Structures are given as structure tokens and as C-alpha cells.
Amino acid sequence: MKKHYNPLIFFLMMMFAIPLHAQIIQGVVLDSKTQESLPGATVYLDGTTISTITDENGNFSINTKNSNATLVVSFVGYTTNRLENPSQYFNKKLKVLLEEQSINLDEVVVGKGPFSRKQMMKVFREQFLGESRAGSSCKIENEDDIVLYYDVSNNTLNASARNPLKIKNSYLDYEVNFDLQELVVQYNYKSLDKHNQKQSFFSGTTFYTDISKNNKADKKRRETFYGSAIHFAHTLANNAWEKENIRLFVNGFQVNPADYFKVKDTLGWKKVTLIKEPQKSVKKLKKEKGSSGHILISETNEFEMKPTNFNILYKKDKQSVVDFVQKEIFVDENGNYNPIYGILYGGYIGTLKAGDMLPIDYYQTIKEMQKQ
């Protein structure tokens, strides 16, 4: 959700006059070698609908609208730059240098692999877009930019993209620009069988264009949000379990979330701390040496406590398995959390992929709907 980004190449230029309350970031995008301007480069806030294009001189100006999402600068044929915490650049002018892309050695596959591109693309669509109604409705317009490679040494399907993927999500009525860094699907043995998968994950940045007319997609988007990972994190951070109709279970029994989590306000985030591990009671095992010399394992009448996962249920039909890999996560007002890989999911949420993703500030839309 490898979780490393390539180093960013950018320099801060001279200060210029912007009121302290402004939310505007200005800068120029140049070729790192020639220092020539790059007109038509895309500048956007990751996971939002906020974007702009550089002018004929490579200059840009973007209103962050109080969002502190990563600022992404991309241009066809060049590596993408990502600037974290863009609010720190409000009173500075940026000089963003983009490096021309070169073909990586790992993109050149010598010889024929165990699976055809058609077979690997089928898995890619399933693991990247998903098989929900939203995921199945998605179409990638530039699939030729996807690089696929099956590594037989560790039974792993790897994917990346030479250029940002242009995705049309017909179900949720979004056009999505997805700058895919990597997708990895690991298997137990050489196979593409979904029942043989160990784990899968992908990473990248996104920009959304709303193509819905007359609020036609509002209901579908709302249904997609409820029961999602973002909805769960927002509910957890705001102790809104009853309001949001989500229940927490351990070992098949509903439990009080306050017994397991502590929430504290910190620097504009909600700090969620796991204070008690979920556990289940299991029978102890006994090992004995059989007459043939083999070790026999059998259950005893004694019990011991073993770690287990949480289960959550939204209404009556969306059940998910939740595993807190990190003891602490930080959740913003929209339900986005960090570290993103701090929580692992199975069940319903585990089936959701890029096709089910919404803009990171979508909860603001939910709030407006709740007021009506």
C-alpha cells in the first residue's frame, strides 16, 4: 500500500508576496537538464479533484483549498515529483525540476515468462481495479503503458506504469488519473490462481475529475463510502459507532470499542492507540512421540489465549476483518489515516480496490448531505 517513493527533485526559489492567509502555491516546472520550461505539465493534490496545468512558460498557480494532500507534478515522458505537506510552500515560489524518463532494466524481460500478457492483464485488472460493480465498470484507456513481469524466483506478479493510467469509472462517474508506482501480487507457488494468493498491494497517486451530471452518481458514491476503510477509520477516530451504524466484534461477540482503543486530539489529527489486543480462547496442543517415531499433535482440555483479529459489521451486509499492524494511527477529519499500511483488511473491505476509491475529501460531501 515496498512502500517507497523515488526521491523528489525540487528547489525552493525566492520569496514573493502572498498574504499569510492565502492557500495558493505558485511555481515553475522545468526540464532538469536543459532548464527549459514544460508547458502543459499537470499539477494536482493527490486524491482530490484540485488541479491545474502549467502555462506556456511552465508557470502554475494552485489553490489548495486548505488541503494538505501531497502536491504532485507530472508530465508525459518525465518522472513524477511528489511534494509532501504543501502548506509549507504558501509564501515561497517553487522551482520543480523533472527528469526525463529512461527505460529501466527491470522493464526489459528477456525470454518468455510462464504466463502471457493477456493472462497477467486479467489478474492486474482484478487486483488493481477490483471486481465490484465500480471496479468492473472501470476502463483503462492506456493499458499499453502497463509493464508486467512474473518473477518465478518468488512467485510474484509485478506491475508498474510508464505513464499515469487514465481510468474511466463509469459506475462512480469519475475520470481518474492514477500514477501507479507498483502493484505486487504474491503467490504460494507458480500460479495466477486467486485462491493461491498470499497478499497483494499497490501504491501511487491519484487525481479525480467529476464527470457526473445532475448529481446522478451521488447515491452510488455514498453507498461506496459507507462500510469502506475510510468510513471505519472516521468512525473509530470520532467514537461515532452508533451514529455510523458500525459494530465491533471479537471472537464472535460484540465488544465496547473503548475497551480496545484510546483516541486523543493531536495537531489537527486524531491519534488512535490500540490499548488492548483482541484475543480468543483456544485449546492447548500437546506433542507426543508415537511408536513409529513420528511426532503426534493432539488437543488437551486446557485453554490458552491467542491473538486474533477484530471483525466489524456495517449494518447487516458489510462484514470485514481488521488487523492493526501498527499500535498507533493518525486520522484526519475525512477519515484518511497514516500510516496507510497500519491496518490490514479482509472480508468486504479487503475486496475493495482502486475502482472503489473516492477523493480523499469525500467525507465533506457526506457532511453536506447529512445537513439536508
Secondary structure, DSSP 8 states (H G I E B T S, - for coil): ---------EEEEEE----TT--EEEEEEEETTT--B-TT-EEEETTBS-EEE--TTSEEEEE-TT----EEEE-TTB--EEESSGGGGTTEEEEEEE-B----GGG---S--SS-HHHHHHHHHHHHT-SSHHHHHEEETTGGGEEEEEETTTTEEEEEESS-EEEEETTTTEEEEEEEEEEEEEESSS---GGGEEEEEEEEEEEEEE--STTTTHHHHHHHHTTSHHHHHHHHHTT-HHHHTEEEEETTEE--GGGTEEEEEETTEEEEEE-S--EEEEEEEEEEE-TTS-EEEEEEEEEEEEE--EEEEETTTEEEEEEESSSEEEE-TTS-EESGGGEEEEHHHHT--GGG---TTHHHHHHHHHH-
